[in-house]
Amino acid sequence: MIADALDNILGARNAIVTGVVVAALTFPLGYCEGQRSANAKNDAARAVANTETMKVDGAAKEIAANERRIDDALVNENTERLLDAVQQAPNSVPDAARVQLGCERLRAQGTPDATIPAVCGS
C-alpha cells in the first residue's frame, strides 16, 4: 500500500516535471512567434507610413516645380522688359548732376587726379 502510494506520488511528480520541462522549452518559441508577429505589424505600419509620405512628398515637389516654371517665366519677362527699356532709352550726354556724381565716385575710390576726366574739373 505504501509502495503503491509512493509509486503514484513519483509518477505524478514525473508528470509534473515533464510538464514543466515541456512548458519551459515551448515558452521561448511562443515568445519568439509573438515578437515576429509584432515586428511584422510594425514593418507593415512603417511601409504604409512611408508610402503616404512619398505621396505627399511627390505632390509637394510637383507643386514646387510648377511654381519654379511660373517664376522662371516671370523673371524672363521682366528681364526682357528691362532690356527693351534700356535699349529704347535715348543715347545722349548725361546731365550735369550725373557727371558730378560720377566724378565724386572716382575721387572717393582714390583715383589719381591725373586720370580723372577733364569734365570733372580739378
C-alpha positions in Angstrom: 0.0 0.0 0.0 2.8 2.5 0.9 4.7 1.3 -2.1 1.6 2.0 -4.3 1.3 5.5 -2.8 4.9 6.2 -3.4 4.7 5.0 -7.0 1.7 7.2 -7.5 3.5 10.2 -6.0 6.6 9.6 -8.0 4.5 9.1 -11.2 2.7 12.4 -10.5 6.0 14.1 -9.8 7.5 12.8 -13.0 4.4 14.0 -14.9 4.7 17.5 -13.3 8.4 17.7 -14.0 7.8 16.6 -17.6 5.1 19.3 -18.0 7.3 22.0 -16.5 10.2 21.0 -18.8 7.9 21.0 -21.9 6.5 24.3 -20.9 9.9 25.8 -20.3 11.1 24.6 -23.7 8.0 25.8 -25.6 7.6 29.2 -23.9 10.5 30.8 -25.7 9.2 29.6 -29.0 5.8 31.2 -28.4 7.5 34.4 -27.2 9.6 34.5 -30.4 6.5 34.0 -32.6 4.8 36.9 -30.7 7.9 39.1 -31.4 7.9 38.1 -35.0 4.2 39.0 -35.3 4.7 42.4 -33.6 7.7 43.1 -35.8 5.7 42.2 -38.9 2.9 44.6 -37.8 5.5 47.4 -37.2 7.1 46.7 -40.6 3.7 46.9 -42.3 2.7 50.1 -40.5 6.1 51.6 -41.4 5.6 50.7 -45.1 2.2 52.3 -45.1 3.6 55.5 -43.5 6.5 55.6 -46.0 4.1 55.2 -48.9 1.9 58.1 -47.6 4.9 60.3 -47.0 6.2 59.6 -50.6 2.8 60.5 -52.0 2.8 63.8 -50.1 6.4 64.5 -51.0 5.7 63.8 -54.7 2.7 66.2 -54.7 4.8 68.9 -52.9 7.6 68.5 -55.4 5.2 68.8 -58.3 3.7 72.0 -56.9 7.2 73.4 -56.4 8.2 72.5 -60.0 5.1 74.3 -61.3 5.9 77.4 -59.1 9.5 77.4 -60.4 8.3 77.3 -64.0 6.0 80.3 -63.3 8.8 82.2 -61.6 11.2 81.5 -64.5 8.6 82.8 -66.9 8.2 86.0 -64.8 11.9 86.5 -64.5 12.4 86.1 -68.2 9.5 88.5 -68.9 10.9 91.1 -66.5 14.4 90.7 -68.0 13.1 91.2 -71.5 11.1 94.3 -70.4 14.1 95.9 -68.7 16.4 95.2 -71.6 13.9 96.7 -74.0 13.6 99.8 -71.8 17.3 100.2 -71.7 17.6 99.8 -75.5 14.9 102.3 -76.1 16.4 105.0 -73.9 18.0 107.9 -75.8 21.7 107.7 -76.2 22.6 111.2 -75.1 25.1 113.1 -73.0 24.4 112.7 -69.2 23.2 115.7 -67.3 25.5 117.7 -65.0 24.3 116.1 -61.8 25.1 112.6 -63.1 28.5 113.8 -64.3 29.3 115.3 -60.8 28.1 112.1 -59.1 30.5 110.1 -61.3 33.3 112.4 -60.5 32.8 112.2 -56.8 32.7 108.4 -57.0 36.0 108.4 -58.8 37.6 110.7 -56.2 36.1 108.5 -53.3 37.8 105.5 -54.9 41.1 107.2 -54.7 41.5 107.6 -58.4 44.6 109.8 -59.1 43.7 113.4 -60.3 45.7 112.8 -63.5 43.3 110.0 -64.6 40.1 111.8 -63.7 38.4 113.2 -66.9 38.6 116.9 -67.6 34.9 117.3 -67.3 35.2 116.7 -63.5 37.5 119.7 -63.1 40.3 119.7 -60.7 
